[in-house]
Amino acid sequence: GNSVTQMEGPVTLSEEAFLTINCTYTATGYPSLFWYVQYPGEGLQLLLKATKADDKGSNKGFEATYRKETTSFHLEKGSVQVSDSAVYFCALSASGGYNKLIFGAGTRLAVHP
Amino acid sequence: GAVVSQHPSWVICKSGTSVKIECRSLDFQATTMFWYRQFPKQSLMLMATSNEGSKATYEQGVEKDKFLINHASLTLSTLTVTSAHPEDSSFYICSASESRGNTEAFFGQGTRLTVV
């Protein structure tokens, strides 16, 4: 079946450090891939997405590239800020659009000044 | 983004009672709403998809008689956990989409249910 695996957290970084959160997936066909972010006390928010191979999603300095050959969608940011502290979820939809999202377990990021 | 409000944020109930969780889209009409369940340190698992005015479609392994979903209007869906037991304790999250999942689905902040 379809599934998403992402690196376990927590990830602890100093401000301005480089961030990578790994995400790999298993799916038939060509799923859409997403990164969601959940700030403390808030609901999940869409951070970025990619709908086909080699697409790069980007938002707020974060980016991720849809790599079909490695079935990966790693999240990166060149210089993190304290305000980026949150839980990040990788997800896929094999059903089109935002239907039947399958999520990874989430990775908690803590950024210290 | 659009706002989805979930109520209550947390609830404690006695074993054997029923609990209703509301999910409201505040500034858009939600044709489709999704209900998820999240166990500690695990991913969100889709429980069911509901389209306004239709019966919900439940994922495999989810008991439809235990988790009653009603989506009677374009701004409100409810999840009722019937005859709750401690194993139903979990974090329940809804999301809502304007166009049957083809447009971005916005998430509520979740409801922590504890059954004692």
Boltz contact constraints between the chains, C-beta under 6 A:
constraints:
  - contact:
      token1: [A, 42]
      token2: [B, 109]
      max_distance: 6.0
  - contact:
      token1: [A, 43]
      token2: [B, 107]
      max_distance: 6.0
  - contact:
      token1: [A, 43]
      token2: [B, 108]
      max_distance: 6.0
  - contact:
      token1: [A, 43]
      token2: [B, 109]
      max_distance: 6.0
  - contact:
      token1: [A, 44]
      token2: [B, 107]
      max_distance: 6.0
  - contact:
      token1: [A, 46]
      token2: [B, 104]
      max_distance: 6.0
  - contact:
      token1: [A, 97]
      token2: [B, 101]
      max_distance: 6.0
  - contact:
      token1: [A, 97]
      token2: [B, 102]
      max_distance: 6.0
  - contact:
      token1: [A, 98]
      token2: [B, 97]
      max_distance: 6.0
  - contact:
      token1: [A, 98]
      token2: [B, 101]
      max_distance: 6.0
  - contact:
      token1: [A, 98]
      token2: [B, 105]
      max_distance: 6.0
  - contact:
      token1: [A, 99]
      token2: [B, 101]
      max_distance: 6.0
  - contact:
      token1: [A, 100]
      token2: [B, 46]
      max_distance: 6.0
  - contact:
      token1: [A, 103]
      token2: [B, 43]
      max_distance: 6.0
  - contact:
      token1: [A, 103]
      token2: [B, 44]
      max_distance: 6.0
  - contact:
      token1: [A, 104]
      token2: [B, 43]
      max_distance: 6.0
  - contact:
      token1: [A, 105]
      token2: [B, 42]
      max_distance: 6.0
  - contact:
      token1: [A, 105]
      token2: [B, 43]
      max_distance: 6.0
